[in-house]
């Protein structure tokens, strides 16, 4: 059922609620819900609501944290991100810079996984529009690292779409195709409900495929892909992106000289006034001017060029390149009418607008200026000013040479960027392989044969002693421990709660099966740490707990192991894990091992594996593990303490990640 806002009944109800709401916090929440639709469907309305939201957020800044605790939303972060997204969609890159900077700062400071993915993915598009490929790849890497811990088809699809555009920037069309097809498959899979943002990503994916086919000379496939993007936008009312897809299809039709069909799509942009996008409307007018020029309707061509120029000139920072292109079209129309003097004046205006000097490296501007000098040569020749015509042609040769030099330089840079991207991907593949190998090594090291043999031997003794109930209980716990170990081996991070549970099960088995109840242990977690939210590397402390049992407490009738997880002041990225035992100390362990040449130095191997994992996970040189020998007042060894700096992440976002 449509309402007076042209949206679904649910959005209509929200709009009515907004009209009636008097509580500022309630209004903030309603606007938030509307903006998540309108940024993609009604950009004009989104701008009005964003301006109102900015005032409300400032007015209710003190009360906002309480509302955010209830809803799980970060309204300030969302405001900056949605504003930046809206500006970027309309290619107002200068206006998008500040809100993107604010959104990034807030995401890093207090954002959860979903927040960071949303901000990073939007920022990648902004960087791509600026041609900042290296920076875009950096943020793509961040997204991929997040997705290793938070698997989500929804965000994998969005990331694949952005990855495809990065490949387009470095002209890796086959890889771009694979990424766009991956995004298309996931968005069509039905494994999650599509939001307006997902439909937006679908349209981007189809447009990306259209660009690939366009650059590969497959015009029909390009037209079909651009049409799919348009169809999705029209079906779900994605008005903010629709004009740009219509422009893409119209330009593709122009490239194969189907000017009358192209006019249909450019007129569609004009009829809707590009849904508020001044740049898209100006581009539609300019392209209509070009079409009517080729269709031999000079009056219409001039009219639309005038409209485009008016819009481009009205911008705060007019695009001189676009204005110069329009002047070139006017000059061409005048030349077609043999108005040589007027053509010369028009061509000179192009040179003034282009402002090309010896340092200019933009191939488009150099090409425009070169063509202007060529046409100046032609005009002067028509007027029989042959010396001037010759001089202009010589100038054309110089600029044309500079243009080709810049094209060659640009291609070299493109190849270099492509090589760096390939090199980076290879490094990432090697790091992932190394991480997998380390996890496998860690799994092998964690459950050493002594532990398994002793546990199973003890269970067998219970069975032989007709104590089936006890044997069954311990066998079930042992089996569960083995299962947890195998399952966790495939995960980079687990929650702190899962780590605690695993260590508890491991210590309980040792307590009852090896030490016959005489081993005591305690696991303490700082009250500030949310066990079910914070993620730690899989079974990161288990090797040190095992070392305490296998080495520190070996040969003792009883012993104690204390495990602690502590908050580190002024460090939100790590926690401190501490394993303390009351064993014989490292010096006596070394003496024992020196007498037993067949004894495998399990402690050393476990430590090496764990430190390598920590190094790989953080990519930073730090003192990850610190081992402290404990002594009493008489200098006697009373145990060992291992302090591990553990990188942490957020495992469960405050809101659904898809």
C-alpha distance (Angstrom), angle and dihedral (degrees) to the residues before:
residue distance angle dihedral
X1 . . .
X2 3.80 . .
X3 3.78 120.8 .
X4 3.79 132.2 -160.7
X5 3.79 90.7 -83.4
X6 3.80 90.9 59.0
X7 3.79 93.5 -120.9
X8 3.79 135.2 105.5
X9 3.76 122.1 -61.5
X10 3.82 90.1 -104.2
X11 3.80 92.1 56.5
X12 3.78 90.1 45.2
X13 3.79 89.8 55.6
X14 3.79 89.8 49.6
X15 3.79 90.3 52.5
X16 3.81 90.8 50.6
X17 3.82 89.7 47.8
X18 3.79 88.7 51.3
X19 3.80 91.0 54.3
X20 3.80 91.6 52.0
X21 3.82 99.7 38.7
X22 3.80 116.8 106.9
X23 3.81 101.2 169.9
X24 3.79 110.0 93.5
X25 3.81 95.7 -143.4
X26 3.79 91.2 49.6
X27 3.80 89.9 51.5
X28 3.82 90.4 51.0
X29 3.80 90.7 53.6
X30 3.83 93.7 47.4
X31 3.80 92.5 48.2
X32 3.80 89.7 49.4
X33 3.81 90.9 56.3
X34 3.81 92.5 47.4
X35 3.79 94.3 46.9
X36 3.81 93.0 56.8
X37 3.82 85.5 64.2
X38 3.79 103.4 31.6
X39 3.80 97.8 52.2
X40 3.82 84.9 67.7
X41 3.80 101.3 28.3
X42 3.82 109.4 29.9
X43 3.82 111.2 20.8
X44 3.82 94.3 174.1
X45 3.79 92.0 54.4
X46 3.82 89.7 43.1
X47 3.81 90.7 57.6
X48 3.80 91.6 53.0
X49 3.80 91.9 48.9
X50 3.81 93.2 45.0
X51 3.81 90.6 54.5
X52 3.80 89.9 50.4
X53 3.81 92.0 45.3
X54 3.80 91.3 53.5
X55 3.81 90.7 57.1
X56 3.81 93.0 45.7
X57 3.80 94.1 49.2
X58 3.78 90.1 52.5
X59 3.81 93.2 46.0
X60 3.81 95.2 48.0
X61 3.81 99.4 35.2
X62 3.82 93.8 126.2
X63 3.81 95.4 50.5
X64 3.81 95.0 41.9
X65 3.86 98.4 86.5
X66 3.81 90.7 60.4
X67 3.81 91.9 53.3
X68 3.81 91.1 46.1
X69 3.81 91.0 52.7
X70 3.81 89.4 55.3
X71 3.83 98.9 43.5
X72 3.80 100.4 31.5
X73 3.82 89.2 -130.6
X74 3.79 128.6 128.6
X75 3.80 100.8 -146.3
X76 3.79 97.2 -177.6
X77 3.80 92.6 50.6
X78 3.81 90.9 45.7
X79 3.81 91.6 50.2
X80 3.81 93.4 54.4
X81 3.80 93.0 43.2
X82 3.81 95.0 49.5
X83 3.81 92.3 46.1
X84 3.81 90.6 49.2
X85 3.81 90.8 47.3
X86 3.81 91.8 51.2
X87 3.81 92.9 49.8
X88 3.79 92.2 45.5
X89 3.81 92.1 50.2
X90 3.79 88.2 58.2
X91 3.82 91.6 44.1
X92 3.79 92.9 -116.4
X93 3.77 89.1 143.0
X94 3.80 96.5 166.2
X95 3.82 89.9 56.6
X96 3.80 92.4 46.5
X97 3.81 94.2 55.7
X98 3.81 99.7 79.0
X99 3.83 98.6 44.2
X100 3.80 90.2 46.4
X101 3.81 90.5 52.3
X102 3.81 90.2 50.3
X103 3.82 92.7 46.8
X104 3.81 91.9 49.8
X105 3.81 92.4 49.7
X106 3.80 92.3 49.6
X107 3.81 93.1 45.2
X108 3.80 91.5 52.5
X109 3.78 92.9 44.1
X110 3.81 101.0 46.7
X111 3.79 110.7 -11.5
X112 3.78 123.9 125.7
X113 3.81 126.0 -139.9
X114 3.80 95.1 -80.7
X115 3.81 91.8 46.8
X116 3.79 92.5 51.8
X117 3.80 93.7 46.5
X118 3.81 91.7 49.8
X119 3.80 92.9 48.9
X120 3.81 95.6 42.8
X121 3.81 93.7 48.2
X122 3.80 92.7 49.4
X123 3.81 91.0 45.7
X124 3.81 91.4 51.4
X125 3.82 88.1 60.3
X126 3.81 90.5 50.2
X127 3.81 92.0 49.8
X128 3.79 90.3 47.3
X129 3.81 91.4 52.7
X130 3.80 87.3 54.2
X131 3.81 92.4 48.4
X132 3.83 91.4 -117.6
X133 3.78 94.3 143.1
X134 3.81 98.8 162.8
X135 3.81 92.6 53.2
X136 3.81 90.5 46.1
X137 3.81 90.3 53.8
X138 3.82 89.9 51.4
X139 3.79 91.1 57.5
X140 3.79 91.7 43.0
X141 3.82 87.7 57.2
X142 3.80 89.1 52.8
X143 3.80 90.6 52.7
X144 3.78 92.1 49.9
X145 3.81 92.0 49.8
X146 3.79 90.4 51.1
X147 3.80 91.2 49.7
X148 3.80 90.9 55.4
X149 3.79 88.1 67.9
X150 3.80 98.3 31.0
X151 3.82 107.8 42.2
X152 3.80 109.8 -163.8
X153 3.81 126.9 160.0
X154 3.78 88.2 -152.7
X155 3.80 94.8 58.0
X156 3.79 94.0 35.9
X157 3.83 87.3 58.0
X158 3.80 92.6 49.0
X159 3.81 91.5 46.6
X160 3.81 91.5 48.9
X161 3.81 89.3 53.0
X162 3.81 92.0 52.3
X163 3.81 90.1 44.5
X164 3.80 88.9 54.6
X165 3.80 90.9 56.0
X166 3.80 91.3 49.9
X167 3.80 88.3 54.7
X168 3.81 88.2 50.4
X169 3.81 89.3 54.6
X170 3.80 90.9 56.3
X171 3.83 93.3 39.5
X172 3.81 95.4 -115.0
X173 3.79 93.0 144.3
X174 3.83 98.8 168.6
X175 3.82 91.6 52.9
X176 3.79 91.3 43.4
X177 3.80 88.8 54.0
X178 3.80 92.2 52.5
X179 3.81 92.1 50.5
X180 3.79 93.6 47.6
X181 3.80 90.8 48.3
X182 3.82 89.6 49.8
X183 3.81 90.2 52.1
X184 3.82 90.6 46.4
X185 3.82 92.1 51.0
X186 3.80 93.7 49.4
X187 3.80 93.9 45.0
X188 3.81 89.6 51.4
X189 3.81 95.9 41.3
X190 3.79 96.5 89.1
X191 3.81 92.2 -135.5
X192 3.82 90.3 127.0
X193 3.78 137.3 20.8
X194 3.79 111.9 -98.7
X195 3.80 117.5 -122.3
X196 3.82 124.1 -159.3
X197 3.80 86.0 -95.3
X198 3.82 90.9 55.2
X199 3.80 91.2 50.2
X200 3.80 86.4 50.3
X201 3.82 89.3 53.1
X202 3.80 89.7 48.3
X203 3.80 90.3 55.4
X204 3.82 89.8 47.8
X205 3.80 90.0 50.4
X206 3.81 92.0 53.0
X207 3.79 91.1 45.8
X208 3.81 88.9 51.0
X209 3.79 90.6 52.2
X210 3.80 87.9 48.8
X211 3.81 90.1 54.9
X212 3.81 91.2 49.5
X213 3.81 92.1 50.8
X214 3.81 90.0 43.9
X215 3.80 92.4 55.2
X216 3.80 90.4 44.7
X217 3.80 92.0 54.7
X218 3.82 93.4 -113.9
X219 3.79 95.6 133.5
X220 3.81 98.8 170.3
X221 3.80 92.6 51.6
X222 3.81 89.4 47.2
X223 3.80 91.1 52.3
X224 3.81 91.4 49.3
X225 3.80 92.5 50.1
X226 3.82 93.5 48.3
X227 3.81 88.8 48.0
X228 3.82 91.0 52.9
X229 3.80 88.7 53.5
X230 3.81 90.4 51.3
X231 3.81 92.7 46.3
X232 3.81 92.1 52.7
X233 3.80 91.9 48.5
X234 3.79 92.5 48.9
X235 3.80 93.2 45.3
X236 3.80 94.6 52.5
X237 3.80 99.0 29.4
X238 3.83 97.1 -112.6
X239 3.79 92.0 166.6
X240 3.81 96.3 163.4
X241 3.79 94.2 63.8
X242 3.82 100.4 28.8
X243 3.84 97.0 84.9
X244 3.80 92.2 54.8
X245 3.80 92.8 51.4
X246 3.81 89.5 48.3
X247 3.80 89.0 51.1
X248 3.82 90.6 50.4
X249 3.79 92.4 52.0
X250 3.80 92.2 45.0
X251 3.82 92.0 50.9
X252 3.79 91.2 49.1
X253 3.81 89.7 52.5
X254 3.82 89.0 49.5
X255 3.82 90.2 52.4
X256 3.82 89.6 60.1
X257 3.84 91.5 42.5
X258 3.82 96.3 -109.1
X259 3.79 91.8 137.8
X260 3.79 99.0 158.7
X261 3.81 91.7 53.8
X262 3.80 90.0 45.8
X263 3.81 90.0 54.3
X264 3.84 88.8 60.7
X265 3.80 92.2 61.4
X266 3.80 95.9 41.3
X267 3.83 89.4 50.4
X268 3.80 89.2 51.0
X269 3.81 88.1 59.2
X270 3.80 91.2 48.2
X271 3.83 93.6 46.9
X272 3.82 90.7 57.9
X273 3.82 92.1 39.2
X274 3.81 84.2 -121.5
X275 3.82 87.8 -72.6
X276 3.77 90.3 -81.0
X277 3.80 99.7 -43.8
X278 3.80 106.6 129.9
X279 3.81 92.8 -171.2
X280 3.82 92.9 52.1
X281 3.81 91.5 47.3
X282 3.80 91.9 49.2
X283 3.81 90.0 49.6
X284 3.82 90.3 50.3
X285 3.81 91.8 51.9
X286 3.82 91.2 47.6
X287 3.79 92.7 49.6
X288 3.81 91.4 47.4
X289 3.79 86.8 54.2
X290 3.81 90.5 53.0
X291 3.83 91.9 46.8
X292 3.80 93.9 50.4
X293 3.77 89.7 47.2
X294 3.80 90.0 57.5
X295 3.83 90.5 41.9
X296 3.82 87.9 55.4
X297 3.81 97.8 -114.0
X298 3.82 100.6 129.0
X299 3.83 95.7 171.0
X300 3.80 92.5 54.6
X301 3.79 89.9 43.0
X302 3.83 91.4 54.4
X303 3.80 91.9 45.7
X304 3.81 93.9 54.3
X305 3.80 92.9 42.6
X306 3.83 88.2 53.6
X307 3.82 90.5 51.9
X308 3.78 91.9 48.8
X309 3.81 91.8 48.9
X310 3.80 91.2 50.3
X311 3.81 90.9 54.7
X312 3.80 95.8 43.7
X313 3.83 91.7 46.8
X314 3.80 91.7 49.9
X315 3.79 92.6 61.7
X316 3.80 118.9 104.8
X317 3.81 89.2 -120.1
X318 3.82 106.2 24.8
X319 3.80 115.5 -147.5
X320 3.80 102.0 -117.3
X321 3.78 91.5 -167.1
X322 3.82 92.3 58.2
X323 3.80 91.2 44.5
X324 3.80 90.7 50.2
X325 3.82 90.0 51.5
X326 3.81 89.8 53.5
X327 3.79 91.3 50.1
X328 3.78 88.6 50.9
X329 3.80 89.7 54.0
X330 3.81 89.8 51.8
X331 3.78 90.9 49.1
X332 3.80 90.1 50.6
X333 3.83 91.2 51.8
X334 3.81 90.6 49.8
X335 3.79 91.4 49.3
X336 3.80 89.8 50.9
X337 3.79 86.1 57.2
X338 3.82 91.4 47.7
X339 3.82 91.1 -118.6
X340 3.79 93.0 146.0
X341 3.80 100.3 168.4
X342 3.82 92.6 50.5
X343 3.80 89.3 45.3
X344 3.80 90.4 55.3
X345 3.81 91.5 52.2
X346 3.79 90.3 49.0
X347 3.82 93.0 48.8
X348 3.80 91.0 50.5
X349 3.81 88.3 54.9
X350 3.81 87.8 57.8
X351 3.81 90.3 56.2
X352 3.82 90.1 50.6
X353 3.80 93.1 48.7
X354 3.81 95.2 45.4
X355 3.83 93.4 54.8
X356 3.78 91.0 -163.0
X357 3.80 117.1 178.4
X358 3.80 137.5 165.6
X359 3.81 91.3 -75.7
X360 3.82 96.7 51.6
X361 3.79 110.9 120.0
X362 3.83 102.1 168.3
X363 3.83 105.8 117.5
X364 3.82 91.9 -155.2
X365 3.79 93.0 56.2
X366 3.81 92.1 44.4
X367 3.80 89.9 49.9
X368 3.82 91.4 50.2
X369 3.79 92.6 49.5
X370 3.82 92.3 45.4
X371 3.82 90.6 51.9
X372 3.81 90.5 46.7
X373 3.82 90.8 55.2
X374 3.81 90.6 46.4
X375 3.81 90.8 53.1
X376 3.81 90.6 45.0
X377 3.80 87.1 55.8
X378 3.80 90.9 51.0
X379 3.83 93.1 47.3
X380 3.80 93.2 49.5
X381 3.79 90.9 47.1
X382 3.82 89.4 52.9
X383 3.81 88.1 53.2
X384 3.83 88.5 47.7
X385 3.82 93.4 -115.6
X386 3.78 89.6 138.3
X387 3.79 99.5 167.3
X388 3.81 91.3 52.3
X389 3.80 89.4 45.2
X390 3.80 90.2 53.4
X391 3.82 92.5 48.7
X392 3.81 91.9 48.9
X393 3.78 90.3 49.4
X394 3.81 90.5 52.1
X395 3.81 88.9 51.3
X396 3.81 88.5 49.0
X397 3.82 89.3 54.4
X398 3.82 90.9 53.1
X399 3.81 94.3 49.7
X400 3.77 92.3 42.3
X401 3.81 88.5 53.3
X402 3.82 90.4 49.6
X403 3.79 89.6 48.8
X404 3.81 92.5 54.5
X405 3.80 90.8 45.2
X406 3.80 90.4 54.0
X407 3.80 91.6 46.7
X408 3.80 89.1 53.2
X409 3.82 90.7 47.5
X410 3.79 90.5 48.3
X411 3.79 91.1 51.0
X412 3.79 90.3 50.7
X413 3.81 89.5 51.9
X414 3.79 90.1 47.9
X415 3.78 91.5 51.5
X416 3.82 90.0 46.6
X417 3.82 90.8 50.5
X418 3.79 90.2 47.8
X419 3.81 90.6 50.0
X420 3.83 91.8 48.7
X421 3.79 90.7 49.0
X422 3.82 91.5 49.5
X423 3.81 90.3 47.0
X424 3.79 90.7 50.0
X425 3.80 92.2 49.6
X426 3.77 89.9 50.7
X427 3.81 90.4 51.3
X428 3.81 90.2 49.7
X429 3.80 90.9 50.1
X430 3.80 90.3 50.9
X431 3.81 91.5 48.3
X432 3.81 91.0 50.6
X433 3.79 90.3 48.4
X434 3.79 90.4 49.8
X435 3.80 90.3 48.0
X436 3.81 90.4 51.5
X437 3.79 91.1 49.1
X438 3.80 91.2 49.3
X439 3.79 91.8 49.7
X440 3.79 89.9 51.3
X441 3.80 90.2 48.4
X442 3.79 89.9 47.6
X443 3.79 90.7 52.0
X444 3.80 90.9 51.0
X445 3.81 91.7 46.9
X446 3.79 96.4 45.2
X447 3.79 97.7 63.4
X448 3.76 104.4 41.3
X449 3.81 120.3 -169.9
X450 3.83 92.9 -110.1
X451 3.79 92.0 61.0
X452 3.80 94.3 44.8
X453 3.79 93.2 45.1
X454 3.80 93.4 47.9
X455 3.81 93.0 46.1
X456 3.81 94.6 49.2
X457 3.81 92.1 42.0
X458 3.81 90.3 53.4
X459 3.80 91.1 49.1
X460 3.79 89.4 50.5
X461 3.81 89.7 52.6
X462 3.82 90.3 54.4
X463 3.80 89.2 51.2
X464 3.82 92.1 48.1
X465 3.79 89.2 50.0
X466 3.80 90.7 54.5
X467 3.78 90.8 -113.1
X468 3.79 93.6 133.5
X469 3.81 96.0 156.0
X470 3.80 93.6 57.0
X471 3.81 91.5 42.0
X472 3.81 90.8 51.2
X473 3.81 92.3 49.5
X474 3.80 93.9 50.1
X475 3.80 93.2 42.0
X476 3.81 90.3 53.4
X477 3.81 91.2 50.1
X478 3.82 91.2 46.5
X479 3.81 91.0 50.0
X480 3.80 90.7 48.4
X481 3.80 90.1 51.0
X482 3.80 91.5 51.5
X483 3.79 90.5 48.4
X484 3.80 92.7 49.4
X485 3.78 90.2 49.5
X486 3.80 92.8 52.3
X487 3.80 94.2 44.2
X488 3.79 93.8 47.4
X489 3.80 91.2 49.7
X490 3.83 87.5 73.8
X491 3.81 93.3 53.0
X492 3.79 127.5 77.8
X493 3.81 93.4 -157.4
X494 3.78 135.5 21.8
X495 3.79 128.8 -174.4
X496 3.78 118.9 -90.2
X497 3.80 86.3 -117.2
X498 3.83 90.6 58.3
X499 3.81 90.8 47.5
X500 3.80 90.8 51.8
X501 3.81 91.7 47.7
X502 3.81 92.3 49.7
X503 3.81 92.9 49.0
X504 3.82 90.7 47.2
X505 3.81 92.1 53.0
X506 3.80 91.5 45.6
X507 3.80 93.3 50.0
X508 3.80 93.3 44.2
X509 3.81 91.4 55.0
X510 3.80 89.8 50.5
X511 3.78 90.3 45.0
X512 3.80 95.2 55.4
X513 3.78 104.5 26.7
X514 3.76 102.2 37.7
X515 3.78 107.6 23.2
X516 3.83 96.5 30.6
X517 3.78 91.8 -128.2
X518 3.81 95.7 -47.7
X519 3.83 94.6 106.3
X520 3.78 113.5 89.7
X521 3.75 126.1 -168.9
X522 3.77 141.6 175.4
X523 3.80 130.7 -161.6
X524 3.81 115.0 -159.6
X525 3.79 124.8 -172.2
X526 3.79 121.7 -169.2
X527 3.81 110.2 -108.0
X528 3.81 90.6 -127.3
X529 3.82 91.6 62.1
X530 3.81 116.3 90.9
X531 3.80 103.0 -142.2
X532 3.79 96.2 -161.4
X533 3.81 94.8 47.1
X534 3.79 107.0 38.7
X535 3.79 116.5 80.5
X536 3.81 125.7 -152.1
X537 3.82 129.5 -175.5
X538 3.78 111.0 -79.8
X539 3.85 113.8 -79.9
X540 3.79 90.5 -21.4
X541 3.83 97.7 160.6
X542 3.81 98.7 38.2
X543 3.83 95.3 90.1
X544 3.83 90.1 55.8
X545 3.79 92.4 47.0
X546 3.79 88.7 50.2
X547 3.81 91.0 48.7
X548 3.80 89.5 54.0
X549 3.80 90.2 54.2
X550 3.80 98.7 38.2
X551 3.79 96.5 43.4
X552 3.79 113.9 11.5
X553 3.81 97.6 42.9
X554 3.79 98.5 28.3
X555 3.77 112.2 128.8
X556 3.82 93.8 14.5
X557 3.80 121.1 117.5
X558 3.76 91.8 -139.9
X559 3.78 139.5 9.0
X560 3.79 146.6 162.0
X561 3.82 132.3 -123.9
X562 3.80 121.1 -166.7
X563 3.82 119.6 -165.1
X564 3.81 120.4 -170.4
X565 3.79 134.8 -179.0
X566 3.80 111.0 -162.6
X567 3.79 135.8 -175.3
X568 3.81 114.8 -117.8
X569 3.80 114.4 -138.0
X570 3.84 113.9 -114.7
X571 3.81 92.3 3.1
X572 3.80 117.5 102.8
X573 3.80 93.7 168.4
X574 3.82 100.1 62.0
X575 3.77 142.5 34.8
X576 3.79 130.2 -160.5
X577 3.79 118.9 -112.3
X578 3.81 115.8 -163.6
X579 3.80 127.9 -169.8
X580 3.81 115.5 -172.9
X581 3.81 127.7 178.7
X582 3.82 133.2 179.9
X583 3.78 92.9 -136.7
X584 3.78 134.0 131.2
X585 3.79 96.0 -77.3
X586 3.79 132.3 -117.2
X587 3.79 96.5 -76.6
X588 3.82 93.9 62.0
X589 3.80 90.1 42.8
X590 3.80 89.5 56.8
X591 3.80 90.3 48.6
X592 3.81 91.0 52.4
X593 3.77 92.9 48.4
X594 3.78 90.8 48.6
X595 3.84 88.5 57.6
X596 3.84 92.9 44.7
X597 3.81 108.2 56.3
X598 3.83 91.7 176.0
X599 3.78 93.7 57.9
X600 3.81 110.9 108.1
X601 3.78 113.5 -130.1
X602 3.79 92.9 -124.1
X603 3.78 94.1 164.5
X604 3.78 94.0 58.1
X605 3.81 92.7 48.1
X606 3.80 93.5 48.1
X607 3.79 91.5 48.5
X608 3.82 92.8 50.0
X609 3.80 92.5 49.7
X610 3.79 93.4 47.5
X611 3.81 94.3 47.3
X612 3.80 90.4 48.5
X613 3.80 90.2 51.6
X614 3.80 91.9 49.4
X615 3.79 90.8 48.4
X616 3.79 91.9 49.8
X617 3.80 94.8 46.2
X618 3.79 94.1 52.8
X619 3.80 102.7 27.1
X620 3.81 88.6 -143.9
X621 3.78 133.1 117.7
X622 3.82 106.8 -122.5
X623 3.78 141.5 137.9
X624 3.77 94.5 -97.6
X625 3.81 97.7 169.8
X626 3.79 128.1 38.2
X627 3.83 120.6 -177.6
X628 3.81 118.7 -158.7
X629 3.80 125.3 -167.0
X630 3.81 111.9 -140.7
X631 3.83 122.7 -143.3
X632 3.77 135.7 178.9
X633 3.81 125.5 -129.5
X634 3.83 90.6 -82.1
X635 3.79 92.6 53.4
X636 3.80 94.0 -106.2
X637 3.79 117.7 145.6
X638 3.81 110.9 -106.4
X639 3.79 100.7 172.2
X640 3.77 146.2 -61.2
X641 3.79 134.0 -83.5
X642 3.81 124.3 -156.6
X643 3.81 117.9 -164.1
X644 3.80 115.4 -164.5
X645 3.81 125.2 -169.7
X646 3.80 102.6 -141.1
X647 3.84 123.1 -162.5
X648 3.79 110.5 -136.8
X649 3.77 136.8 -162.0
X650 3.77 136.6 -176.3
X651 3.81 111.0 -95.3
X652 3.80 101.5 -175.3
X653 3.79 118.7 39.3
X654 3.78 120.6 -139.9
X655 3.79 88.3 -115.2
X656 3.78 133.1 31.4
X657 3.76 115.0 -71.7
X658 3.78 94.0 -158.2
